Amino acid sequence: MMETMRKKRIVKKALWRHVYETMREQIEQNRYGDSLIIPPEMKLMEEFSCSRVTIRRAMDELRKDGYIARQRGSGTSINPSHYEISTTLRAKQVNEFNDRRDRRIVSVTYETAPSEVTSFFQIPADQTVLKLERLLFSKRKPIAINTTYLNLNLEPESLETYRGSLYELLSEKGHPVTEILERFTASFVNEREQELLELKEPVAVMRRVRNGSSGTVPIEYSYTAYLAGDYELTVKYSY
């Protein structure tokens, strides 16, 4: 009995550590937007339902690891060195070409989305949307992980074994993606990405955030992290 309790104490994660890891992932996925400003402590306390001491411990660790910079009177901002490459791409009628056998579904669920997603979709923050998580392979090795939120109703079961192009599927459903806005950055993988991509240690990846619309209707918000090599992304422009 004592041995079991001891194991539970060892496994239990400190609350500040949970806040630190969550905020680190949000920073790496650019979820705070282009302003690079971290919300004030009071807002973070509400978001994580914790004390100011817990938030400050997590922020101190983020600062030590180089993720943020804190200046009295100026608030807290994200260290821009975590985004080594940054550019924005606008295009119309996008097609992505990759072998159908090279995709694998990780999960398909309906859940609430990050604030930047609900803002783009112009929906309430508590509204659930379809979330599709996929791995992309080359030579039987995972080389990219993609998380896509879709602003339309689809049965999760219809996607659980789907291995084709997402844009072909959306076109078949009458919602072709006709215009996108993309942002590319570079940073290190987070813990979940490292596990799914079968990496022994953290490495740098190219990140793509894509906002896709069908006509005037916002329909897709995607995050993708790419490993270097063995993957070719072709974007076709039509004006």
Residue pairs with C-beta under 8 A, 6 or more apart in sequence:
15 48
15 50
15 54
16 50
16 54
16 57
16 58
16 61
17 58
18 48
19 44
19 48
19 50
19 54
19 55
19 58
20 57
20 58
20 61
20 62
21 191
22 48
23 38
23 44
23 58
23 62
23 67
24 62
24 65
24 67
24 190
25 190
25 192
26 32
26 114
27 62
27 67
27 68
27 78
27 82
28 82
28 187
28 188
28 189
28 190
28 207
29 190
29 207
29 209
29 223
30 83
30 183
30 185
30 207
30 209
31 114
31 115
31 116
32 38
32 39
32 78
33 116
36 77
36 78
36 80
37 75
37 76
37 77
37 78
38 44
38 59
38 68
38 75
38 76
38 77
38 78
39 47
40 75
41 52
41 55
41 56
41 59
44 55
45 51
45 52
45 55
48 54
48 55
59 68
59 70
59 76
62 68
63 69
63 70
66 79
66 81
66 82
67 78
67 79
67 82
68 76
68 77
68 78
68 79
69 76
69 77
69 78
69 79
70 76
71 77
82 187
83 185
83 186
83 187
84 185
84 186
84 187
84 204
85 184
85 185
85 186
85 206
86 183
86 184
86 185
87 183
87 184
88 181
88 182
88 183
88 184
89 180
89 181
89 182
89 183
89 184
89 235
90 179
90 180
90 181
90 182
91 179
91 180
91 182
91 235
91 237
92 178
92 179
92 180
92 237
92 238
92 239
93 176
93 177
93 178
93 179
93 236
93 237
93 238
94 167
94 177
94 180
94 212
94 235
94 236
95 165
95 167
95 234
95 235
95 236
96 165
96 167
96 233
96 234
96 235
97 165
97 232
97 234
98 136
98 165
98 231
98 232
100 163
100 164
100 165
101 163
102 136
102 137
102 138
103 134
103 135
103 136
103 137
103 163
103 164
104 134
104 135
104 136
104 137
104 163
105 132
105 133
105 134
105 159
105 160
105 161
105 162
105 163
106 133
106 134
106 135
106 145
106 196
107 131
107 132
107 133
108 130
108 131
108 132
108 133
108 156
108 159
108 160
109 130
109 131
109 156
110 128
110 129
110 130
110 131
110 156
111 128
111 129
111 131
112 118
112 125
112 126
112 127
112 128
112 129
113 121
113 129
113 131
113 149
113 221
115 125
116 221
117 129
117 149
117 221
118 124
118 125
118 127
118 129
120 211
120 218
120 221
121 129
121 149
121 151
121 218
121 221
122 218
123 129
123 151
129 149
129 150
129 151
130 149
130 150
130 152
130 153
130 154
130 156
131 147
131 148
131 149
132 146
132 147
132 148
132 149
132 150
132 159
132 166
133 145
133 146
133 147
133 148
134 145
134 146
134 148
135 142
135 144
135 145
135 146
135 196
135 197
136 142
136 143
136 144
136 145
136 146
136 231
137 143
138 230
138 231
139 230
141 198
141 230
142 196
142 197
142 198
142 227
143 197
143 226
143 227
143 229
143 230
143 231
144 224
144 225
144 226
144 227
144 231
145 193
145 196
145 197
145 224
145 225
146 222
146 223
146 224
147 222
147 223
147 224
148 166
148 220
148 221
148 222
148 223
149 220
149 221
149 222
150 170
150 219
150 220
151 217
151 218
151 219
151 220
151 221
152 173
152 175
152 219
154 173
159 169
162 169
166 220
167 176
167 177
170 176
170 177
170 214
170 219
170 220
175 214
175 217
175 219
176 214
177 212
177 213
177 214
177 219
177 220
178 213
178 214
178 215
179 212
179 213
180 210
180 211
180 212
180 213
181 210
181 211
182 208
182 209
182 210
182 211
183 208
183 209
184 206
184 207
184 208
185 206
185 207
185 209
186 204
186 205
186 206
186 207
187 204
187 205
187 207
188 202
188 203
188 204
188 205
189 197
189 199
189 202
189 203
189 204
189 205
189 225
193 199
193 205
193 225
194 201
194 202
197 225
197 227
203 227
204 228
205 225
205 226
205 227
205 228
206 225
206 226
206 228
207 223
207 224
207 225
207 226
208 222
208 223
208 224
208 226
209 221
209 222
209 223
210 220
210 221
210 222
210 224
211 218
211 220
211 221
212 218
212 219
212 220
212 221
212 222
213 219
213 220
226 233
